[in-house]
Amino acid sequence: MSEDKILDKKAEDFKDLLKDFFNQLPKVGDVVKGNIISVEKGQIHLDIEGMTVGVVRGPELFAESSEYTDLKVGTEAEATVIESENENGEMELSFRIAGFKRAWDAVKKLMKDGLTVKAKILAANKGGLMMKVDALSGFMPVSQLSPENYPRVSGGDKNRILEKLQSLIGGEVEVKVIDADENDEKLIVSERAVWEDSQKAVLESYKVGDVVEGEVNALTSFGAFIRFGEGLEGLVHISEIAWQRIDHPRDILKVGDKVKAQIIQLDKSKIYLSIKRNVEDPWKGVKEKYKVGSVVKGKILKVEGFGLMVALDSDIHGLAHVSELSNKPMGDINKEFTIGQELDFEIVSMEPAEHRLGLRLAGVKGKSTSAKVTADKEEKEVKEKKVEKVSEAKSHTDDLPVGEESSVGEEKPKAEVKKEKKEKKKKKKEETKVEEPEAEVKASEAKSHTDEESSVGEEK
């Protein structure tokens, strides 16, 4: 082989080697591994598999992640290629991008495996807490706080809720990842999920119907929270606190009270309790204690536009409707009656199963029960007649002129009825002159009506 041919072959081989070399070089966006060869202030150099030297500098050092805070010469690190060659002929790398990718992969794995992780509370708003999970920012809604940190505020005052949430800033809590969306950069964590897991074994020892002893931990407008057992907490809804109607749990309970409550529902970690079911329903014996028609002493508990809420005793409360408070039209009820005032009332009705008792101010005539029953009976009969008439009329409402459909089924004087029928007959005659075929159709339909109305068809 000639010398020229040998040189040409070597040149071709060198081109192929160069081509293979550049093909093997990482491209922008690739994640590469490299050994750290120098750590200087503001930059770190890595040997990328003996092919090139990469540099990480400035904001790309990603100091927020614990994984990149203690790097030394000789250790291996991952980085993302952001530029193939910089002004110094080095490959520009980023720990920040690689770190975020690794961080998202890590939280997704935590969510999949159901594992917990420590998270730091950075800030708070009325909806929840801003969290830091390793290098990622996340959010924990108020509903996902554990019972211990949940802000129970009477009346749901949002400013006071925010104050309680702000008191948690700077602390660390154990959480579970419940939603991780890298594309939307949405990370939701839950402290409550961790608490629920810890309570599962404890909850298994309880069942619906069990009676527990506990302490009132918090009061809200909708109920009372009772802490019992080994760190458990249940809710007594306001309707399950007492048999009588109350405006707020504080009317009967206060924080720190020792109470007995019955478990009425178990829903995962949610426990619902009842205090009133531990005592017999006082309404069961109300008919033995009070009689319809009797006059009793009552204390006004509440004054409403529609009447008075009155306590006959500590358990039985009744309603005196505004129509049962005076023989004359009532003015401003708040000027006539005051809370705490004691008056004599007559019992006018009693429905133990519904926990209802009707009262009338003693001396007031009000509505007679018998008269009311008679009125109700008459009203029912009138309604039944109207329904019957409407049912009969449905077969010919299409024949009525526009605007008269609403008169079907209404009571009218006989003379007016005859007059209307006469006018209808007259109009039918006029219509037969204009459109004889349509009149014949209507006459055919009219044969199914009453005998009196059938004459409309016979006048053709």
WOBEL-V733628 format. One record per residue. PHI is phi in degrees with one decimal (* if undefined). Layout:
# WOBEL-V733628
phi=[PHI:PHI]
This chain:
# WOBEL-V733628
phi=[*:-71.9:-64.8:-63.8:-65.9:-64.8:-64.4:-62.9:-66.8:-63.6:-63.4:-64.4:-62.2:-66.0:-61.8:-64.3:-64.4:-62.3:-62.5:-62.7:-62.7:-68.1:-66.7:-82.4:-64.7:-61.4:-103.6:-57.2:101.7:-71.1:-96.9:-120.8:-109.0:-153.9:-90.1:-73.7:-109.4:-159.8:-125.2:-118.2:-64.0:85.8:-159.5:-131.5:-104.1:-126.8:-90.3:-94.8:51.9:74.0:-91.6:-160.4:-109.6:-113.0:-131.9:-117.7:-147.7:58.6:-64.8:-76.9:-72.8:56.2:-70.3:-65.4:-87.1:-62.6:-67.5:-114.2:-91.1:-133.2:-84.2:-130.0:-61.4:99.7:-83.0:-94.8:-142.9:-103.8:-149.9:-107.1:-75.8:-112.0:-157.3:-65.5:-154.2:-94.8:-66.3:-100.7:78.2:-102.0:-79.6:-83.4:-122.6:-138.0:-78.1:-60.3:-66.3:-64.3:-64.9:-62.9:-60.9:-64.8:-64.7:-65.8:-60.1:-67.1:-70.6:-64.5:-68.3:-61.0:-66.3:-62.4:-85.9:71.5:-90.8:-99.1:-150.6:-76.9:-136.6:-100.8:-86.6:-96.4:-158.9:-141.6:-134.7:-67.2:-94.5:163.0:-121.6:-86.8:-118.8:-119.8:-111.1:55.9:-97.2:-102.9:-94.1:-134.7:-140.3:-124.5:-62.2:-54.6:-64.9:-99.3:-78.7:-72.0:-53.8:-65.8:-101.9:-64.7:-81.2:-87.1:-125.5:-61.5:81.9:66.4:-60.9:-66.1:-69.0:-70.9:-62.0:-62.5:-59.0:-65.6:-67.2:-65.4:-68.0:-90.4:-58.8:98.2:-84.5:-116.9:-134.6:-85.5:-133.8:-115.9:-82.5:-110.0:-156.6:-139.3:-120.0:-66.1:-63.5:-91.4:52.1:-111.2:-129.1:-114.2:-122.1:-138.4:-84.7:-62.8:-61.9:-66.5:-63.0:-60.9:-60.9:-70.6:-95.1:-57.0:-64.3:-69.1:-64.2:-63.0:-84.5:-114.3:-144.5:-62.1:105.6:-65.6:-104.4:-119.3:-108.1:-154.2:-124.8:-66.5:-96.6:-160.4:-123.3:-130.8:-64.5:-100.5:164.2:-126.4:-98.3:-114.2:-97.9:-150.7:58.2:-90.9:76.0:-82.7:-144.9:-129.3:-105.9:-103.0:-64.7:-55.2:-75.1:-107.4:-84.4:-146.3:-72.0:-82.9:-78.3:-126.9:-85.6:-152.8:-54.1:-68.4:-64.0:-121.3:-114.1:-142.4:-59.7:102.1:-62.5:-89.9:-137.7:-108.9:-141.0:-102.9:-74.4:-111.0:-160.3:-122.0:-128.0:56.8:-92.2:-86.6:-120.4:-111.9:-121.6:-138.7:-89.4:-67.5:-74.2:-81.6:-120.5:-67.3:-62.6:-64.6:-72.5:-63.8:-107.3:-65.1:-70.7:-78.8:-89.3:-130.0:-125.5:-63.7:101.3:-80.0:-104.6:-131.2:-85.1:-136.3:-110.5:-71.6:-96.8:-153.0:-112.9:-119.5:-61.2:-91.8:155.2:-116.5:-91.4:-125.3:-98.1:-84.9:-153.7:-67.7:-110.2:-101.4:-119.2:-133.9:-116.9:-103.6:-65.1:-56.6:-73.0:-106.0:-108.9:-159.2:-81.5:-112.7:-55.1:-80.9:-84.1:-82.6:-61.2:-69.3:-83.5:-88.5:-134.0:-132.0:-64.0:95.5:-69.2:-106.6:-139.4:-90.4:-128.5:-98.7:-80.8:-108.1:-158.0:-150.6:-130.8:-56.9:-63.7:-96.8:59.2:-124.4:-144.9:-97.0:-126.0:-136.8:-61.2:-56.4:96.2:-90.0:-67.7:61.0:-97.6:-64.7:-62.1:-65.7:-64.2:-63.9:-62.1:-62.6:-61.9:-62.4:-65.5:-64.2:-62.3:-65.7:-65.2:-61.8:-62.9:-64.7:-64.5:-64.0:-62.6:-63.9:-66.7:-63.2:-62.0:-68.8:-77.2:-59.0:-77.3:-138.3:-65.4:-64.9:-81.4:-77.6:-63.3:-56.8:99.3:-102.8:-60.9:-70.2:-81.3:-64.0:89.3:-87.7:-74.2:-137.4:-61.1:-60.9:-60.5:-66.9:-63.9:-62.2:-62.5:-62.9:-64.5:-65.0:-65.0:-64.6:-62.1:-64.5:-67.3:-61.8:-61.6:-63.3:-68.2:-68.8:-72.3:-80.1:-131.3:-63.0:-60.6:-67.4:-64.1:-65.7:-64.1:-66.3:-64.6:-63.5:-68.0:-67.8:-60.8:-85.6:-84.3:-64.6:-60.9:-65.9:-79.9:-67.2:-64.8:-59.1:-80.1:-79.8:-77.5:-65.8]
